Amino acid sequence: MIEPIGNQYVVARPVYSANTFGEEHKKKHRHHKTFLDHLKLCCSCSTQKAKRIALSFFPIASWLPSYRIKEWLLSDIVSGISTGLVAVLQGLAFALLVTIPPRYGLYAAFFPVIVYFFLGTSKHISVGPFPVLSMMVGAVVTNVVSDASTTMESSNSTENNESILEQKKLLVATTVTVLSGIIQLVLGVLRIGFVVIYLSESLISAFTTAAAVHVLVSQLKFMLQLSVPAHTDPFSIFKVLESVFTQIEKTNIADLVTSLIILFIVFVFKEINQRYKSKLPVPIPIELIVTVIATGVSYGFDFEHRFNVSVVGQMDTGFEPPITPDVQIFQDTIGDSFGIAIVGFAVAFSVASVYSLKYDYPIDGNQELIALGLSNIFTGSFRGFAGSTALSRSGVQESTGGKTQVAGLLSAIIVLIVIVAIAFLLAPLQKSVLAALALGNLKGMLMQFAEIGRLWRKDKYDCLVWIMTFIFAIVLGLGLGLAASVAFQLLTIVFRTQFPKCSTLANIGRSNIYKDKKDYSDMYEPEGVKIFRCPSPIYFANIGFFKQKLIDAVGFTPLRILRKRNKALKKIRKLQKRGLLQVTPKGFICTADGFKDSDEELDNNQMEELDQPINTTDLPFQIDWNADLPLNIMVPKISLHSLILDFSAVSFLDVSSMRGLKTILQDFIRINVDVYIVGTDDDFIEKLARCEFFDDEVKDSIFFLTIHDAVLHILMKKDYSTSKFNFNQKKEMKSDFTINTNGGLRYREYQVPLETKF
């Protein structure tokens, strides 16, 4: 029965152990689905299921028929044009990160948008080139092609070598893109999009920041127009920096000045767009403006020949024929491709989740994998490189009023116009300008260094994950760095659970509330009762730590007490057999004269004997281990008679820790300390029963629903042991502990009626 009284409550119910609760409240039998049940459900077919699968695979069929032309079309047109212009420039710029000619960046900005329009579930992200992903693809390209470039150095035709090298780089980039797309598609079809959960927000933030640093370093050679050899092994970023600084005197001043001016202008106007985004109808397209100006200035003053600057070069209009991926490259780059696939999906899904929460619509992670996978397969087949979503480009699409992926389709049309009609106009554009534009898009990523201070204040482990991920990605490179970062992050989870913050609880306010006794002053701890809480799973790695913390909490080692008592029992048996020991109502009387028995003699016996339960059935008397023993036999005295283990936060227990836990419980039980476990669910107890955890010593009656149930049971048990009632009377009497309206405990003995109301 529950009675509300103001802001307090009164609960009157019996004290429940897990067994008594199960006897009184019959548990329903639930059928747990087996693997065959899930397989049958998966293979079953119906009209509704077929329709649901079709709509989930082609999300466009669910939102396009309800498209609001009058309300959304104009906004999508404005957003599509703005996003398309940005996509053109980012495609050209990010192609430099892949170390392939800039014109292929236009393909990477066009094809994935078309596929995502039909298959994607997000309405706001702009798929296409992403600097971190481009950098990862570029690292693979450099690694694979470096060997081929070495073998061609002896050839006489430099121009022919450059053409072959360019084709080799393009083949590697497209092959890696197709393979990463296949991996994403397979993960999506198998419905295992949950793999992204292993990439935490801290890890992604640090990884993208480190990738931004890699991008910054990689673009120095274009800004300074230096010939820097490719490095892909660990510590490659330092080797690149060494190569740059050893050639610093060869810097092309025109490229350096141009890139610095572009960088300054882009940073200033991006700051203006950010600060006044609520007042500006659309963000100022500064990338487009500076590109047009830089192209015109370079063409008008003939920078290529006058200052010997490096330019984009010939940009053929139209599409080049598809390319066939190389099977051998598939085999050589599968590990790198898996990392590219996971990072691309993680970034796209993270950005899509932000917009889905903001505008309240669902996204499907598995369908996103399928959409991105097919986008990359299609893009790689048509000479593009792997993409995800650029944060800045998606921000433009959303901030300029984009409502659906119609804006993305229109942005693809803008890119298409450039490819088939006006790409040749960009031939005089300096590569240093594209490098500066690429760096201009890294501001948001580089600003993520501020995360270190925020994470340090909030969570030290997350801060450590951020720092180590950044170091791994910088030192080991993006591929190995990502793998090492994930491993380290999983290791921190092990640390969190391996060293849990265990605590000793006590009653607060004389109510049914139990808190860490270190946190409050007005605490009540029943005499002889210790309540110990473990706030994490118990498994093979932390069972030793759990045992040590429990021993520290109770103040003694139960196994040591057990061995001391068994040693003392052997001495007492010897005295009793020799007739040197008499028992009186006042205690023991020892008539021994000069009796000696060394501990060494006892220690020479098998240690297993000292670890066995104490058996005094052969003695004509009981031994009070907390009283003085004859002949000054020393046994540590303990005041603890009951131990409560709060397992409400223990989610699982593995087989290894199960054996360790049982040993701990047996040690306490054998020295007459009653052990109770509270807060576990039924599955936990059922698993223990399946693993044959219970025996004559450790019984299933030790489980109670709550701490308060166990405490009241202990108090009643202690009261019964000192009660003057006979056994039959005790069966008819129960103790009722209720909470008064003032929060205090009240105890009364009452006759249990035939029917009790709850």
N, C-alpha and C positions, 0 to 999 in steps of 0.2 A: 504494500500500500504506500502510495506517495501522496503526501499532503503539502501543497504549497502554502507557505506562511510568509507573506511579504517577500523579502529577497532571500529567504532561507527555505530549507526543505527538511522534511522529516521522513526518514525511511525506516520501516520496520520489516525485517525479513530474517529468516534463519541464517546462521553462519554456514556458508557453502564451501565444501571442498569440491573438486572437480567430479569426484565419484557421486557424492550426494546430489549435486546439481543434475548430473546425468540420470540418476534414478528418479528424481522428482519431475524433471522436464525431459520427456522423451525426445530424442533427436531424430529428425526425419532422415530417411535414407535418400541420399542424393546419388544419382548416376553420373559418374565422372566420365566424360567422353574420352574414348581411347583414340589411338592413332587411326584405327580403321574407321571409327565414327567420323573423324575429321576428313578422312579420305573420301568416304561415301558422300559427305556433304559437299566436298569440293567437286566431285565428279557428277553430282546430281544436276539435272537440267530442267529448266522451266522457262516459260515465256518471260516472266518478270526478271528472272536471273539473267537471261540473255540480254534483255533490255538494259538492265543495270550495268552489265559488263560493257555493253556497247557505249553507253553514256560515259562510263568511267574511262574508257580507252580514248574516246573522242569527246572531251569536255566541251568542245565548241558547239556540239549539238544541244547542249543544255542551256547555254547562255546566248548564243547568236539569235535564236528565234524570238527571244524577249528583249532584243537590243532596242533601246529608246533612241530612235534616229534624231528626233527634234532636240532632245536634251543632251545627248552625248556626242553626236557626230562632229559638231564644230570643235568641241574641246579635244576630241581625238585627232582631228586634222591638225590643229595647232601643235599638239603634243607630238604627233608623228613627224611633222616637219622639223621641229626643234631637235627631237631625238635622232632623226636621220642624219642631220648635219653633224651632230656630235659623234655619231657612230662612224661616219666616213673618216673623220680625223683620227679617232681612236683606233680604228682598224689599221690605218696607215702607220700610226705611231707604234702600236703594239706588235706589228709585224717585225719591227727592228729587234724586239725582244726575242723573237723566234729565230732571228738571224736569217730570214728569207726576204726576198724583195717586197717592198711595201705594197705593191698592187694586190698581193694575195691576202692582205689584211682586209681588202674590200669584200672578197669572197667570204671571209670569216665573219664579216658584219652583215652579210645578206642571207646566206642559206639557213643558218639556225633559226632566224626569226620566222621564216616561212613555216618550218616544221613545228616550232613551238606554238604558232598561231592556232594550229589544229589540235595539238596534243597537250599543251600546257594547262595547268590549273590556276596559275597566278594571273591576275588581271593587270599587274602594274610593272613587273620586272622587265627589263630590256636585255634579252639574251644576246650573246656575242662575245667578242674578245674581252678578256679580263687580264690585267697586267701580271698578277701572280701566276695564273695558269699559263700565260704566254711565256713567262720566265721559266717555268718548269718544262714546258715543251722545248724551249730554246736550250736548256741544259742538256736534255736528251739528244737534241740535234747536234750540239757541239761535241758531246761525248762520242756519238756514233761516227760522225763525219771526220773527226780529227785524225783517225787512222787512215781514212781514204785520202785526205789532203796531203798526208806525209808521203804517200806512195806516188803522188802526182807531181811532186816538186821537181823531179828530175826531167820532166817533159819540157820541150822547147817552147811550145805554144802556150803562153800565159793566158791569152784570151780564151783558148779552148779549155784550159784547166778551170778557169773561173766559171765557164758555162756548165761544165760537168759537175763542179762542186755545188753550184747553185741547184742543179737538178737533184743531186744527191740529198742536199739539205731539205728540199721540198718533199722528196719521197719519204724521208724519215719523219718529217713533221706531219704529213698526211697519214702515214701509217700509224703513228702513235695516236693521232686523233681518232682514227677509225677503231683502233683497239680499245682505247678508253671508252669510246661510245658503246662498243660491244659489251664491255664489262658493266657499264651503267645499265644497259638494256637487260642483261641477264639478271642483275641484282633486282631490277624493277619487276621483271616477270616472276622471279622467285619470291617476291614480296618481302624482301629483306632490306628495305630502306632504313631500317632501324640502325644500320651500321654507323650512321652519322652521329648517333648519340655518344659514340666514343670520342668525338671531337668536341670538347667543351668550348664554351664561349671564350674562356681565357686562352685556350690553346689556339683557336682560330685567330684571335686578336693578335697574339704574339707571332704566329706563323705568317700572317699577312704583313705584319710590321717588318719582320725579317726579310720577307720577299720584297717589300718596298725598298729596303736597303740594298738588296741584290740588284733590283732594277736600277736604282740610283747609280751604283757602281758600274753596271753594264752599259749605261748610257754615257758615261764619261768619255769613252772613245769616240762617240759620235759628236759630242759637244766640243771636244778638243781636236777631233779628226786625227786620231792616232792609230797606229797599227798595233793592236793588242792581241797576242795569241790567245786561243781559247784554253780555258782551264775548267775542268769539271770535277776533279777529285776533291776530297775534303781539303779545307783551307784554300780553296780556289779563289775566294773573294780577296784574300790577302795577296795572293799571287798576282791577281789582276791589278790591285792597287799598286803593288811594287812595280809592275810593268808600266803603269800609267805615270808614276812619279819619276821613273828612270828616263822616260821620254818626254818629260814635261816641256823641255826646251823646243821640241818640234811642234808645239801647239799651233794650230791655225787660228790666228787672232780674229779673223772675220767670223769664223764659226763660233768661237768663244763669246765674242761680243754679241752676236745675234742671239745665241741661246740664252745669255744672261738677261738681255732686254726682254725676250719673250717670256722668260720665267717670271721676271718682275711684274710685267703687265698682267700675266695670267693670275698670279697670286693676288694682286691688288683687286682685280675685277671679281675673282671668286670670293674674296672677302666681302666685297660690296654686295654680290648676289646673296651671300649668306646673311648679312646683317639686315638687308632691306628686302628680303624675299616676300614679306607680307605686303609691301608697297609696290613691288615690281609686278606687272602683269605676267611677264615671262622673264626668266633669267637672261642676262645679257650674254649672247653667244660669242664670248670673247675668243674661243678657239677658232671659230670660223673667221672672225674679223682679222685676227693676227695672221691666219694662214693665207687669206686673200692678199693682205698687205705684203707679207713676206714673199709670197710667190711673185707678185708684181714687181717688188723691189729687186729681187734676185734676177728676174728676167730683164728688167729695164736696165740695170747696171751690169749685167752679164757677170754675176758673181762667180759662176763656174770657171770661166777662163781668166777673169781679172784677178781673183783672190784664191783660185784653185780650191774652192769649197766642194764638198761632196753633196750631190743633189740626188733626188729620187730617180731621175732618168726617165727613160722611155716608158710610157704607160699606155699599152695597147688597149684600145676600146674593144668591148665584147668579152665573151667568156672563152677561156681555154678549155680544151677537151678534158673529160674526167681522167683520173689517174688510177692505176691499179696498185693497191698496197702491196708491200713486199713481205712474204711469209717469213723470211729469215729475220727481218727487223721485228716482226711480231714476237718471235722467240727471244730476241735479245733485249727487248724493252718491256716485257710484260709486267715486271715489278714497278718500273717507273709509270707505266700506263695506269696501273691500279691506283697509285698515289694521285695521279692527275684526275682520275675518275672520281675518287672520293672527295678530294679538295673542291673540284668543280661543283659537285652536287651539294657539299656542305655549305659553300658560300651562297649558291643560288637558293637553296632551301631556307637558309637563315634570313636572307633579304626578303624572300617571298613570305616568310612567317611574319615579319614585321608589318608588311602591308596588309596581310590577311587579318591580323588583329586590329589594325587601324581602321579598316573598312568593313570588318565583320563578314568575311566569307571564308569558306573552308578551302584548304589545299590538301592534296594527297601526295605524300612523300614518295610512294611507290610509282605513281603516275608521273611525278616530276622526274624520277630516274629514267622512266621509259622515254619521256619527251626529250630530256637532255641527251640520252643515249642515241636515239634516232637522229637528233640534230647533229651530233658529232660524227656519226657514221655518214650522214648525207654531206656534211661540210667537208670531211676528210676526203671523201670520194671526188669532190669538185675542187680540190687544191686549196682548201681552207685549213685552218688549224683550230685546236680545241678551244671551246669557249664556255662561259658560265654566265655571269651577269656582272657588269661593272657597276659599282655602287654609285658613281657619279652619273652614269648614263641612266640608270633606273631612277635616280633622284630627279633628273631632268624630265623624264617621261611622266612621273607622278606630279611634280610641282607645276608643270605647264598644263595640267588639267586632264591628263590621260585617264580614261574611265575603264577601258578594256584593251585587249590585245589588238583591236583595230588600229590603235595608235602604233603598235609595234609593226603591223603590216604596212602602214603608211611610211614608217621609217625605213623599212626594207625597200620600198619603192624609191625613196630618195637615194639610197645606196645604189639601187639598180640604174637609176638615171646617170649617176656618176660613172658607173662601170661601162655602160654602153654608149655614152655620149660625150662626157666632158673630162674623163680621166686624164687625157693627154695634156690638159691645161696645168696639171700639177707637176709636170716634168721638171720645171726649174726650181721646185721647192727644195730647200736645203734639208738634209737629214738631221742637222743640228736643231732645226725648228721642230721636227717631229720628236726628237729626243726631249726637247724642252717641254713639249705638250704632254709627253708621257710622264715626265716628272711632275708637271703641274697637276696631274690627276692623283698623285701620291700623297697630297697634303693630309687628307683624312686618315690615311693609313699611318703616316709618320706621327701624327698627333696622338696615336694610340699609346705612345710612351707614357702618357699621363695615367694609363690604367695601372701602372705599377704602384703609385701612391694610393690610389683608390682601393686596389685589392689588398694592399698591406694593412689598411685600416679595417677592412671587412673580413678577409680570410687569408691567413698566412699561407695555407697550402695552395690556394689558387694563385697567389702572388708568386710562389715558388714555381708553379707550373708555367706561368707566363715567362718568367726569367729564363728558366732552363729551356723552354721551347725556343725562345729567341736565340739563345746561345747555340743550341743544337743546329738550328736552321742556318745560322750564320757560319758556324765552323764546319759542319758536316755537309752543307749543301741542302737544297730543298727536299730532295728525295729521301736521303738517309736521315735528314733532320726531322722530317715528319714521322718516320717510323720510330726514331728514338724518342720523340716527344710523346707519342701515343703510349709507348712502353713506360716512360717515366710517369705519365699521368695515371696509368693503371697502378703503378707502384705506389703512388701517393694514396690511392684508395686502400691498398693493402696496409700502408702505414696508419691510416685513419682507423682501420678496424683492428689492426694488430696491437695497437696501444690505446684502447678505449679509455675514456675518462670515467673510471668506476667510482662509486661513491657509497657512503654509508648513510642510510635514511633514518629519520626519526619522525615521531608524530608532532604535528604543529597545531596548536590551538585545542588540543584534546579532542580532535574530530577524526574524520576518516581520511585526512589529508596527510601525506608523508612526503617530506622534502629532504634535500641534502642538509644534514645537521650543521654543516659549516656555514650555511647561508643565513640562518636565522638564530635568534637568541632564545626565544621562548619555545624550546623543544622538549619533548617528552620521549624518553627511550625506556621501554619496559625493562625491568631488571632481569638480567640473564638472557635478553633477546637481542640479537643483532640482525639488522636488515641491510642486505648488500645488493646493490643494483649494478648490472652490467648493461651499458647502452649500445651494444653492437652485437653482430653475429658472433658465435663462438665456433671456431674452426681450428684446423691443425696448426695454424701459424700463431694464434693468440691464446691457446689453452694454457700454455705455461705462464703467460703474463696474467691471465685470469686467476690462476691458482695462487700466484704470488700476491696479487692484490687482495685476494680473499684472506690469505694468511695475515697480511699486514692489517686488514680491517679487524679481524677477530683477536689479533695479538698473540697468537701461538700457532705452532705447527701441529696439526692433529696427529700426523704419523709419528712425530717425536713423542707426543704424550702417550700414544698407544704403545710404543716400544718401551717407554719407561714403566708403564703400568704392567706390561707383560713380564718385564724383568723383576719388578717388585712382587708380582704374583708368584713367580718361581721361588723367590726367597721365602715368601709366606708359606707356600706349600711345604718347603723343606722343614721350616720350623714346626708346622702343624703335624707333619708325619713323625717327627722326632719327639713330639709331645712337649715341645718347648714353648707352645703358644696356647694361652687360654683366653676365652672370650667372656667378659662380664657385662652387665648392663651399662657399666661406665666406660667400657672400651676394652682394648687388648691388654693382657698382662703377659709379658714375655719372661720366662724363667730361664732363658739361655744364659750361660756363663762363658764368655769368651768365644761365642759363635762368630765365625768369620766366613764370608763368602765373597769372593772378588768379582768385580764386574767383568774382568777379563775372561773368567771362566764362562760367564754367561754369554759374552760376546763371541766366544768361539763356536757357539751353537749356530745353526742355520738361521740366517736373518729372516727367512720366510716365517719362521715360527713366531717371531716378535711382531710380525705384521698381521697375524690372524686375530679374529675377534676374541675378546676377553671372555673366558669360560670359567665361571666360579661354581658350577653345579656340583662339583665334587667336594666343595667345602661346606662345612656345617654352619657357615655364617656368611653374611654379605659384607662387602668391603665398601666403606665410604671413602672414596679417593680424595675427597677434600678435607678429611680428618687427618689427625696425626697417626702415622703408622709405626709399628714396633721397630725397635732397634734403629730408630732414626732413619728408616728407609725413606729416601727423598723422591717424591713424585710431584711434579708441578701441579698446583691447584688451579682449577679454572672455574669461573663463575658462570660461564655460558652454558645454557641448557637448551636453547632453541636458536636456529639459524634460518632466516628467511632470505631466499634468493629471488630478487625481482627480475624476471626474464621477460617483462612486457616489451622490451626493445630488442630482444633476441629473435631475429627473423628466421634463422636456420641454425642447424647443428650438424656437422658432418660426422662420419663414422669415426675418424681418428679422435676428434675432440669428445665424442660420446664416450669412448673408453676412458679418456682422461677425467671427464666429469664424473663418471661412475666411481672411479677410484677415489676422487675427492669426497664424494658423498659417503662412501663406505668408511673412509677414515674418520669422518665426524660421527657417523652413526655408531661406530665401534667404541667410541669414547663417551657414549650416552648423550650426544648432542643431537636433538631432533632437527631434521632438515626439512624445510618446506619450500616449494617452488611455486611462484605466483605469476599471474599475468600471461601465461602461455595460451595459445589457441589450441583447438582440438586436433588440428593436423600435426602440431608439434608432438603432442602426447601419443597420437597414433603412430607416428614415425618411430618414437622410442619403443613402443610396443612391438612394432614389426622387427626392429633390430635387437629384440630380446634384451632390452635394457633393464627390465625389472626382474628381481629375484627375491629370495627370502629376506634380504637385508634392505635393498632399495625397492620400495613398493610403490604402486601407482596411487596410493592414498596420500602421497606427499604433496599433491597438486591442489592449490586453492585458487579461487577466482580472483581475489584481490589481496593486497597486503593486509587490509583491515580484517578480512575474513580469517587470515592466518593468525593475526595478532589476537583476535577474540578467541579463536580456537585454543591458542596457547594459554591465554588467561583462564579459560574455562577448564582446560586440562589441569592446570596448576591448582585451581580452586577445588576440583574434584579430588585431587590427590590428598588434600588436607581436609576434605569435608568429613563431617561426622555421620552423614547418611550412609546407610548400608547399600549394597549393590543394587537391590531391587528398587530402592527409593531413587537412586541416581538415574535409573532408566526412565523414571516417570517425571524427572525434573529436567528442565532445560534452562539455560541462561539466555536472557534477552538483552542485548546491548543495542541501544538506540541512541540517536543523536538528538539532544534536547534542542529546543529552538534557540537557545543561547550558544549552541555550538559545543557544549560540554558532553562528556560521556556519562551515562547513567546505567547502573547495573541493578537488575532485580531478578529474583528467582520466582518462577511462576509455574503453575500446572499447565501442561500443554493440552489444549482442548482437542477434541476429535477432529475438528475442522479448523484450519487456520486460514485467514484471509490475507492476501498480499496485494 
